[in-house]
Amino acid sequence: MGQARLEHTASAYGRVRVILKPLPRRPPRVPDELLSSWVRRLARANHCSVEDLCGYLGLGQGRVPERMNDLGQVNWARLCLGVQQTRDEIEAMTLPDTSHLPVQCVSSDDFQRCANCASQTIGLVLRHWRFSWSLTCENCDRPLVARYPADDLSDRLRVRAARGAAVLKTAVHADDLRRMRRISRTFDALKIVGLEYPTSLTPRCQFQRSEALAAVHVCATRPLLGAAILMCGNDRAFWELRRAFPQLRRLIEKMRKQSQYLERRLPRQQKAEPAPKQETQRASRPVASEGALQAARLAISELGSDADHHALLARADDIWKRQKLTQSPVDIL
């Protein structure tokens, strides 16, 4: 390593004392750069392998550290001297420990990046690129690009995803375990009623991640209303939720009562429309429930999940009437 090589000198007791010198080439850190990214750039600048550099700096096991809990066996005196950084500065380059959270929201791989910043610095990885709530680059304010981007992502879903990202960021920074458990339960409930959502909030697919973040916003602002809308006209989902979460039966009963109330209120307009003679009332009921569900979701997207309960119902009734007149499907995304 040139001037940074180890010099062995004999001590007064006959033992070997190791003297460490700072690395001769230390490229400056990019704001919010991940520690593993900087270590790889250090190795490239000093013409050595990443494994050899980790051993030289006392990082142990030759593994590039990324999270705070990866620094347990670090020789801090050796590391700080070699890179000429303080312990606080080095720890600030690691990812936070979120293993205690019930939902994975910090990625272990590069599931997204900023094309602009990555093109200016070879091998650059910033910390916030690993956070599921990060949608734009904090250094250049450009949108982050997912590993598998979605070109046809609707503006409505983008807005919902941004709101969910803000909710998630606040919950993680405040270490709000109660809200994070609520988010985790919502994903479990969505799977039981038949909707596919990823268990992680950091999927490589941009569309899946946007849907998951949108669900975070709904469950955090109006969790009971969102669950009740999903359960409208679906008794099977109610019993499956009871079996899956026996400790939450009171809460599930409350959700069912609210869904029954919504089911009575939302389809009112369809009674004024004469049903086709060839269809029985029993056959038309599932269609009415699905239309009511779509109308309720669109009302929430327009007025916001924190809008007045009666205003949401009135708007859903209006959408339902307009849908029946035009006979066109309602876009719920």
C-alpha positions as CSV (number, residue, x, y, z in Angstrom):
1,M,0.0,0.0,0.0
2,G,2.9,2.4,-0.5
3,Q,3.4,4.7,2.5
4,A,0.5,3.0,4.3
5,R,2.4,-0.3,4.7
6,L,2.9,-1.7,8.2
7,E,6.2,-1.0,9.8
8,H,7.4,-3.6,12.4
9,T,9.7,-2.4,15.1
10,A,11.0,-4.2,18.1
11,S,9.7,-2.8,21.4
12,A,11.6,-2.6,24.7
13,Y,10.1,-6.0,25.8
14,G,11.1,-7.8,22.6
15,R,7.6,-7.9,21.2
16,V,6.6,-6.6,17.8
17,R,4.7,-3.3,17.7
18,V,2.7,-2.4,14.7
19,I,2.6,1.2,13.5
20,L,-0.2,2.2,11.2
21,K,-0.1,5.1,8.8
22,P,-3.1,6.8,7.1
23,L,-4.0,5.6,3.7
24,P,-2.1,7.7,1.1
25,R,-5.1,8.2,-1.1
26,R,-8.4,9.1,0.5
27,P,-11.1,10.2,-1.9
28,P,-13.5,12.6,-0.2
29,R,-16.8,11.3,1.0
30,V,-19.9,12.2,-0.9
31,P,-22.6,13.6,1.4
32,D,-24.7,10.7,2.9
33,E,-22.4,8.1,1.3
34,L,-22.8,4.6,2.6
35,L,-19.7,3.3,4.4
36,S,-19.3,0.2,2.2
37,S,-19.4,2.4,-0.9
38,W,-16.6,4.6,0.5
39,V,-14.5,1.6,1.5
40,R,-14.8,0.2,-2.0
41,R,-13.7,3.5,-3.5
42,L,-10.8,3.7,-1.0
43,A,-9.6,0.2,-2.1
44,R,-9.9,1.3,-5.8
45,A,-7.9,4.5,-5.1
46,N,-5.1,2.6,-3.2
47,H,-4.9,-0.3,-5.8
48,C,-5.8,-3.1,-3.4
49,S,-8.6,-5.5,-2.9
50,V,-11.6,-4.7,-0.6
51,E,-10.8,-7.8,1.5
52,D,-7.2,-6.7,2.1
53,L,-8.2,-3.1,2.9
54,C,-10.8,-4.4,5.5
55,G,-8.1,-6.4,7.2
56,Y,-5.7,-3.6,7.1
57,L,-8.2,-1.1,8.7
58,G,-9.3,-3.6,11.4
59,L,-12.8,-4.1,10.1
60,G,-12.6,-7.8,10.7
61,Q,-13.5,-10.9,8.6
62,G,-12.7,-8.9,5.4
63,R,-16.4,-8.0,5.1
64,V,-17.5,-4.5,4.1
65,P,-19.7,-3.1,6.9
66,E,-23.0,-1.4,6.1
67,R,-25.2,-1.4,9.2
68,M,-24.5,0.0,12.6
69,N,-24.5,-3.5,14.2
70,D,-21.8,-4.6,11.7
71,L,-19.3,-2.5,13.6
72,G,-19.2,-4.5,16.8
73,Q,-15.8,-6.1,16.2
74,V,-14.1,-3.0,14.7
75,N,-10.7,-1.8,15.9
76,W,-11.8,1.8,16.2
77,A,-8.3,3.2,16.9
78,R,-6.9,1.5,13.8
79,L,-9.9,2.4,11.6
80,C,-10.0,6.1,12.5
81,L,-6.3,6.5,12.0
82,G,-6.3,4.8,8.7
83,V,-9.1,6.8,7.1
84,Q,-8.6,10.0,9.1
85,Q,-12.2,10.1,10.3
86,T,-13.7,10.2,13.8
87,R,-15.8,7.4,15.1
88,D,-19.0,9.5,14.9
89,E,-18.3,10.3,11.3
90,I,-17.8,6.7,10.5
91,E,-21.0,5.5,12.3
92,A,-23.0,8.2,10.5
93,M,-22.1,6.4,7.2
94,T,-23.9,3.2,8.3
95,L,-27.5,2.1,7.9
96,P,-29.7,2.2,11.0
97,D,-30.6,-1.0,12.7
98,T,-34.3,-1.7,11.9
99,S,-34.2,-5.4,12.7
100,H,-36.6,-4.9,15.6
101,L,-39.3,-3.4,13.3
102,P,-42.0,-5.8,12.0
103,V,-41.8,-4.5,8.4
104,Q,-38.6,-4.5,6.4
105,C,-38.1,-0.9,5.2
106,V,-34.3,-0.7,4.8
107,S,-32.9,-2.7,1.9
108,S,-29.8,-4.9,2.0
109,D,-29.1,-4.4,-1.7
110,D,-29.2,-1.6,-4.2
111,F,-32.9,-1.8,-5.2
112,Q,-32.8,1.8,-6.5
113,R,-30.3,4.6,-7.3
114,C,-29.9,8.1,-8.7
115,A,-28.7,7.8,-12.3
116,N,-27.2,11.3,-12.2
117,C,-25.1,10.9,-9.0
118,A,-24.1,7.3,-10.0
119,S,-22.8,8.6,-13.3
120,Q,-20.6,11.3,-11.7
121,T,-19.0,9.0,-9.1
122,I,-18.1,5.4,-10.1
123,G,-19.4,2.8,-7.5
124,L,-21.3,5.4,-5.5
125,V,-24.1,4.3,-3.1
126,L,-25.8,6.7,-0.8
127,R,-27.5,5.7,2.4
128,H,-31.0,7.1,1.6
129,W,-31.1,5.1,-1.6
130,R,-31.6,2.0,0.6
131,F,-34.6,3.5,2.4
132,S,-38.0,2.4,1.2
133,W,-39.4,5.9,1.9
134,S,-36.9,7.6,-0.3
135,L,-38.3,8.5,-3.7
136,T,-36.0,11.4,-4.8
137,C,-32.2,11.9,-4.4
138,E,-31.4,14.1,-1.5
139,N,-28.2,15.3,-3.2
140,C,-29.6,16.4,-6.6
141,D,-33.4,16.2,-6.1
142,R,-33.9,13.9,-9.0
143,P,-36.3,10.9,-8.9
144,L,-34.6,7.7,-7.9
145,V,-34.7,4.9,-10.5
146,A,-35.9,1.4,-9.4
147,R,-34.1,-1.8,-10.5
148,Y,-37.3,-2.6,-12.5
149,P,-39.0,0.8,-13.2
150,A,-42.7,1.1,-14.2
151,D,-43.3,3.4,-17.1
152,D,-47.1,3.3,-16.9
153,L,-47.3,4.3,-13.2
154,S,-50.4,6.5,-12.8
155,D,-50.1,10.0,-11.2
156,R,-52.7,9.0,-8.6
157,L,-50.7,6.1,-7.4
158,R,-47.5,8.2,-7.3
159,V,-49.3,10.7,-5.1
160,R,-50.5,8.0,-2.8
161,A,-47.1,6.4,-2.6
162,A,-45.5,9.7,-1.7
163,R,-48.0,10.2,1.1
164,G,-47.3,6.6,2.4
165,A,-43.5,7.3,2.2
166,A,-43.9,10.3,4.4
167,V,-45.9,8.3,6.9
168,L,-43.4,5.5,6.9
169,K,-40.4,7.9,7.3
170,T,-42.0,9.6,10.3
171,A,-42.8,6.2,12.0
172,V,-39.2,4.9,11.5
173,H,-37.5,8.0,12.6
174,A,-39.7,8.2,15.7
175,D,-39.2,4.4,16.3
176,D,-43.0,4.2,16.5
177,L,-43.5,0.5,17.0
178,R,-47.2,0.8,17.4
179,R,-47.6,2.3,14.0
180,M,-45.2,-0.1,12.4
181,R,-47.2,-3.0,13.8
182,R,-50.3,-1.5,12.4
183,I,-48.6,-1.4,8.9
184,S,-47.5,-5.0,9.3
185,R,-51.0,-6.2,10.3
186,T,-52.5,-4.3,7.3
187,F,-50.3,-6.3,4.9
188,D,-51.3,-9.5,6.6
189,A,-55.0,-8.6,6.2
190,L,-54.5,-7.7,2.6
191,K,-53.1,-11.1,1.9
192,I,-55.9,-12.9,3.6
193,V,-58.6,-11.1,1.7
194,G,-56.8,-12.0,-1.5
195,L,-54.8,-9.0,-2.5
196,E,-51.1,-9.6,-3.2
197,Y,-48.7,-7.2,-1.5
198,P,-45.0,-7.8,-0.8
199,T,-43.8,-8.5,2.7
200,S,-41.0,-6.1,2.2
201,L,-41.3,-2.4,1.4
202,T,-38.2,-2.5,-0.7
203,P,-39.0,-4.7,-3.7
204,R,-37.1,-4.1,-6.9
205,C,-40.3,-3.6,-8.8
206,Q,-41.4,0.0,-8.7
207,F,-45.1,-0.8,-9.2
208,Q,-45.2,-3.2,-6.3
209,R,-43.4,-0.7,-4.0
210,S,-45.7,2.1,-5.0
211,E,-48.7,-0.1,-4.2
212,A,-47.2,-1.0,-0.8
213,L,-46.5,2.6,0.1
214,A,-50.0,3.6,-0.9
215,A,-51.3,0.9,1.4
216,V,-49.2,2.3,4.2
217,H,-50.9,5.7,3.8
218,V,-54.4,4.2,4.0
219,C,-53.7,2.0,7.0
220,A,-52.0,4.8,8.9
221,T,-54.6,7.4,8.4
222,R,-57.9,5.5,8.4
223,P,-57.1,1.8,9.2
224,L,-60.5,0.7,10.3
225,L,-62.2,2.4,7.3
226,G,-59.8,0.9,4.8
227,A,-60.2,-2.6,6.3
228,A,-64.0,-2.2,6.4
229,I,-64.1,-1.3,2.7
230,L,-62.1,-4.4,1.8
231,M,-64.5,-6.6,3.8
232,C,-67.6,-5.2,2.2
233,G,-69.7,-8.1,1.1
234,N,-67.0,-10.6,1.9
235,D,-68.0,-12.7,4.9
236,R,-65.3,-15.3,4.1
237,A,-62.6,-12.7,4.6
238,F,-64.1,-11.9,8.0
239,W,-63.9,-15.5,9.2
240,E,-60.4,-16.0,7.8
241,L,-59.2,-12.8,9.6
242,R,-60.7,-14.2,12.9
243,R,-58.9,-17.5,12.4
244,A,-55.6,-15.8,11.5
245,F,-55.7,-13.2,14.4
246,P,-57.6,-14.8,17.3
247,Q,-56.1,-12.2,19.7
248,L,-57.7,-9.4,17.7
249,R,-61.3,-10.7,17.5
250,R,-62.8,-7.6,19.1
251,L,-61.0,-5.3,16.5
252,I,-62.1,-7.6,13.6
253,E,-65.7,-7.5,14.9
254,K,-65.6,-3.7,14.9
255,M,-64.3,-3.7,11.3
256,R,-67.1,-6.1,10.3
257,K,-69.8,-3.8,11.8
258,Q,-68.4,-0.8,10.0
259,S,-68.3,-2.8,6.7
260,Q,-71.9,-3.8,7.2
261,Y,-72.8,-0.1,7.8
262,L,-71.0,0.9,4.6
263,E,-72.6,-1.9,2.7
264,R,-76.1,-0.6,3.7
265,R,-75.2,3.1,2.9
266,L,-73.1,2.9,-0.3
267,P,-75.3,0.8,-2.6
268,R,-78.4,3.0,-2.0
269,Q,-78.5,4.4,-5.5
270,Q,-78.6,1.0,-7.2
271,K,-82.0,0.3,-5.7
272,A,-83.5,3.0,-8.0
273,E,-82.1,1.2,-11.0
274,P,-84.4,-1.6,-12.2
275,A,-82.6,-4.9,-12.2
276,P,-82.7,-7.0,-15.4
277,K,-85.5,-9.4,-15.3
278,Q,-83.4,-12.3,-16.2
279,E,-81.1,-11.8,-13.1
280,T,-82.1,-12.6,-9.6
281,Q,-81.4,-10.3,-6.7
282,R,-78.9,-12.8,-5.3
283,A,-77.0,-12.9,-8.6
284,S,-76.7,-9.1,-8.8
285,R,-75.5,-8.6,-5.2
286,P,-71.8,-9.4,-5.8
287,V,-71.7,-6.8,-8.7
288,A,-73.3,-4.1,-6.4
289,S,-70.7,-4.9,-3.7
290,E,-67.8,-4.6,-6.1
291,G,-69.1,-1.3,-7.5
292,A,-69.6,0.1,-4.0
293,L,-66.1,-0.9,-3.1
294,Q,-64.7,0.9,-6.2
295,A,-66.8,4.0,-5.5
296,A,-65.6,4.1,-1.9
297,R,-61.9,3.8,-2.9
298,L,-62.2,6.5,-5.5
299,A,-63.9,8.8,-2.9
300,I,-61.1,8.3,-0.5
301,S,-58.5,9.0,-3.2
302,E,-60.2,12.3,-4.1
303,L,-61.1,13.7,-0.6
304,G,-58.2,12.1,1.3
305,S,-58.4,9.4,3.9
306,D,-58.6,12.0,6.7
307,A,-61.8,13.6,5.3
308,D,-65.0,13.7,7.2
309,H,-66.8,10.3,7.3
310,H,-70.1,11.6,6.0
311,A,-68.4,13.6,3.2
312,L,-66.7,10.4,2.1
313,L,-70.1,8.5,2.1
314,A,-71.8,11.3,0.1
315,R,-69.0,11.4,-2.5
316,A,-69.1,7.6,-2.8
317,D,-72.9,7.8,-3.4
318,D,-72.4,10.4,-6.1
319,I,-69.7,8.3,-7.8
320,W,-71.9,5.2,-7.6
321,K,-74.7,7.0,-9.3
322,R,-72.5,8.3,-12.1
323,Q,-71.0,4.9,-12.6
324,K,-74.4,3.3,-13.0
325,L,-75.4,5.9,-15.6
326,T,-72.3,5.7,-17.7
327,Q,-71.8,1.9,-17.2
328,S,-68.0,2.5,-17.2
329,P,-65.6,1.0,-14.7
330,V,-64.2,3.2,-12.0
331,D,-60.5,3.5,-11.8
332,I,-59.5,2.7,-8.2
333,L,-55.8,3.2,-8.6
